[in-house]
Amino acid sequence: MTIRGIDFKSLSLIDALDLAILVEDEAQERYEEFAGQMEQHRTPEAARFFRFMAENEAKHGRELSARRNQLFGRAARAVTRAMLFDIEAPEYDAARAFMSPRQAMGAAMASEVKAHQFFVEALPAIRDPEVRALFEELREEEVEHQALVQLELDKLPPDSGLSDEDFVDPPAPQ
């Protein structure tokens, strides 16, 4: 996770909302990217789960955007996407060819844990009471998201025990 140029001690509510919206946008885009990869590798169950997660991120982003618009209208944004990287988005190397739904959900769980940790680590620096309340709310939502992923995980049978290596073709003689 990387944050550039954001001073959490003086973070305003509008900037905190913009940051939160961008975090959701980044995660949504990564899940959509992973879904496309899984479709290409013919693992539709993993693709379906990544699309489910993308829609959850999009929904949360829309809710935050509506809140921002209600409070601040069309005020200019000072926080940009260039200031953050991988706060909630799954790690790029989390996607695998032939990924099982359980592996996809494991990647999503790791992302939700990572996002929760971001808010936990940022909170001690937050001075503004409204920003603090927003970050506490977002921290708790990440716990709810973890529970959502866990519910989906609990519905699955155990993995087959096969690994990625089981699907790799041996080198062919030249």
ABEGO torsion letter per residue (X at the ends): XBBBGBBAAABBAAAAAAAAAAAAAAAAAAAAAAAAAAAAAGBAAAAAAAAAAAAAAAAAAAAAAAAAAAAAEABBBABBAAABBGAABBBAAABBBGBBAAAAAAAAAAAAAAAAAAAAAAAAABABAAAAAAAAAAAAAAAAAAAAAAAAAAABBBBAGBBAAAABBBBBBX
